Amino acid sequence: MEGAYNSFQLSELVDRTQIVITAQRLLDLTYKHSAKMLPAIIDDSLVQLPGGEEWKEGN
């Protein structure tokens, strides 16, 4: 949001536990896939997250 929120406001808007779980899942991908395949696999994973379709479309 281009700096619209400070860290305290963000912590009220997001589920910190879910963010940590998602981050760990993305990190785990680095151990399972080659560097060549990783960007596409990460993109596919990000599209599955809430708002992922909009991100893919550039919205």
C-alpha positions as CSV (number, residue, x, y, z in Angstrom):
1,M,0.0,0.0,0.0
2,E,3.0,2.3,-0.6
3,G,3.6,3.0,3.0
4,A,0.0,3.8,3.9
5,Y,0.1,1.6,7.0
6,N,2.7,1.4,9.8
7,S,3.7,-1.9,11.3
8,F,1.1,-1.7,14.1
9,Q,-1.7,-1.1,11.7
10,L,-0.5,-4.0,9.4
11,S,-0.4,-6.4,12.3
12,E,-4.1,-5.7,12.9
13,L,-4.9,-6.3,9.3
14,V,-3.1,-9.6,8.7
15,D,-2.9,-13.1,10.3
16,R,0.7,-13.3,11.4
17,T,0.6,-17.0,11.8
18,Q,-0.7,-17.5,8.3
19,I,2.0,-15.3,6.9
20,V,4.7,-17.4,8.7
21,I,3.2,-20.6,7.4
22,T,3.0,-19.3,3.9
23,A,6.6,-18.0,4.1
24,Q,7.8,-21.4,5.3
25,R,6.0,-23.2,2.5
26,L,7.6,-20.9,-0.1
27,L,11.0,-21.4,1.5
28,D,10.5,-25.1,1.4
29,L,10.1,-24.9,-2.4
30,T,13.7,-23.8,-2.6
31,Y,14.8,-27.2,-1.3
32,K,12.5,-29.2,-3.6
33,H,13.0,-27.6,-7.0
34,S,15.9,-26.5,-9.1
35,A,16.8,-22.8,-9.5
36,K,15.7,-23.0,-13.1
37,M,12.1,-24.1,-12.2
38,L,11.7,-22.2,-9.0
39,P,10.5,-18.8,-10.4
40,A,7.5,-20.5,-12.2
41,I,6.7,-22.7,-9.2
42,I,6.7,-19.7,-6.8
43,D,4.5,-17.7,-9.2
44,D,2.1,-20.6,-9.3
45,S,2.1,-20.7,-5.5
46,L,1.5,-17.0,-5.2
47,V,-1.5,-17.1,-7.5
48,Q,-3.1,-19.6,-5.1
49,L,-3.0,-17.1,-2.2
50,P,-5.8,-14.6,-1.5
51,G,-5.6,-11.8,-4.1
52,G,-3.3,-14.0,-6.2
53,E,-5.4,-13.8,-9.3
54,E,-5.5,-10.0,-9.1
55,W,-1.7,-10.0,-8.6
56,K,-1.3,-12.2,-11.7
57,E,-3.4,-9.8,-13.7
58,G,-1.5,-6.8,-12.4
59,N,-4.3,-5.3,-10.4
